[in-house]
Amino acid sequence: MSGSRHILMVLDQAFPPDLRVENEARSLTEAGFEVTVLSIGPDERPPFDSAGKVEIVRLKISAQSRNKMRGLSGSLPFLEWYLMRELSKLYRSSPFDAIHAHDLYLFGGCIRAGRKLGVPVVGDMHENWVEALKHYKWSTTFPGKLVVNIPRWSRLEMEWSQEVDHLIVVIDEMKDRMNAAGIPREKMSVVPNTVHLHEFDSWPIDMPEQLAQGKARIVYTGGMDLHRGLEDPIRAMPDVLQSFPNAELLLVGDGAVRSELESLVASLDLGDAVRFAGWQDQSRVKGFIASSDIGLIPHKKTVHTDHTIPHKLFHYMRLRLPCVVSNCKPLERIVGDTGCGKVYESGSPKGLADALIELLSDRDLRTQMGQAGYEAVENQYNWNATAKRLTEVYRKLFAER
């Protein structure tokens, strides 16, 4: 180790890939910090590795064991005990000066380890985890729903958010929510999931061969779970097809409710007007977006989605796609402020169809909104601007200690 400060990031999944973690880790190394990512989960790659200047330590455990510890972490402290043991072992061989916990369910174990080792802990809330538990399929169906204790999770969210030395959230609305619950504003920083321009622009645009030419294409990229609201665009397609028989809804991704969505497509007799492209490597997703006319985010409006922001919004904007989004607070605010698209009321397939038809009918409007989104990312919603907030967190944290 050199004289620079060493930050240990803790993540309970294979790494890479993870856009947020990659962006944060790379920016911290560029700012002069040493960064190690402790990746916990199923992974066949070597236990010790690196990605650029970022060191990687992989603890291989099965997905089943990882998921059980994660699911039970609000009721039984198995994950806390595991993290305490593994972080203490790692500290003995490679001391670190701070712990960066990626997502709420890792906070407890990282806080315990940090207090034992005498190092500060930064909690990074990727989403509103407690509210998300009310909408994930695994946590709302048997057997997950039997062990998920929402009232206890709500208490832990506040306890852990008070105990971390600094709290990072992804959007201003989440900062407002946590402040209203009693977390001081000066203890929080907003680090949104914006585009790393150099990285994103360097990915080639490979046009997928399986996509037909001449389609009026509406694209969604990402996970498929209950809160994603993907029933809305599927139910909107019959109306869209009446005006645009060549329209195609392209769903790029996978998830817990994909089979249910495929059944809905079949029940509406939509045929190949809805295409499931499956999960794609992040660099390949760019080609699917670039092959489309409209970028779609139909998230259900809930307390969860009112306090988070997805990467895909800024990816669409960077590739000059006009965006059609549901009226979740951050989506509505950003799309309204930038003029990069249209907003419809969540749960209204008719409202979504009307917005899609209006945009598909007006090429000039699509171009205008696409350019507005591109400029917003170029000037504001990009990782170079975002990273300054993150590096300032650690400079201040270490200076105070």
TAQUI-V537387 format. One line per field, one symbol per residue. psi: psi as a letter, one per 20 degrees, with the letter a starting at -180 (. if undefined). burial: I if it has 16 or more other C-alpha atoms within 10 Angstrom, else O. A space follows every 50 residues. Layout:
psi: ???
burial: ???
This chain:
psi: qaiqqppoppplrqprqogggggggghhhhjjqpppooooappirqhpaq ocipqpppooqqhggghggghiiigpkghgggggghhgghhhhnqqiqpo onqgiigghhgggghhikqqpppoohrngghhhiiqghijrpihihiong hhhgghggghhhhqhqppriqhhhggghghijpqhiiqqonrmrpogggg hipqnoophipqqjqnppqpparnrgiikihghghhhggghhhnijqpoo ooarahjghhghhggghjlicjippoirpqqhhhhhhhghjrhpppnkpp orhgiikrpqhhghggghjkpqpoqrkqghgggghghikjbqprppjnhg hgggggggghinhhhggghghggghhghhgmqhggghhhghhghggghhh .
burial: OOOOIIIIIIIIIIIOOOIIIIIIIIIIIOOOIIIIIIIIIIIOOOOOOO OOOIIIIIIIOOOOOIOOIIIIIIOOOIIIOOIIOOIIOOOOOOIIIIII IIIIIIIIIIIIIIOOIOIIIIIIIIIIIIIIIIIIIIIOOOOIIOIIII OOIOOIIOOIIOIIIIIIIIIIIIIOOIOOOOIOOOIIIIIIIIIIIOOO OOOOIOOOOOIOOOIIIIIIIIIIIIIIIIIIIIIIIIIIIOOIOOIIII IIIIOOIIOOIOOOIOOOOIOOIIIIIOIOOOOIIIIIIIIIIIIIIIII IIIIIIIIIIOIIIIIIIIIIIIIIIIIIIIIOIIOOOIIIIIIIIIIII IIIIIIIOIIOOOOIIIIIIIIIIIIIIOOIIIIIIIOOIIOIIOOIOOO O
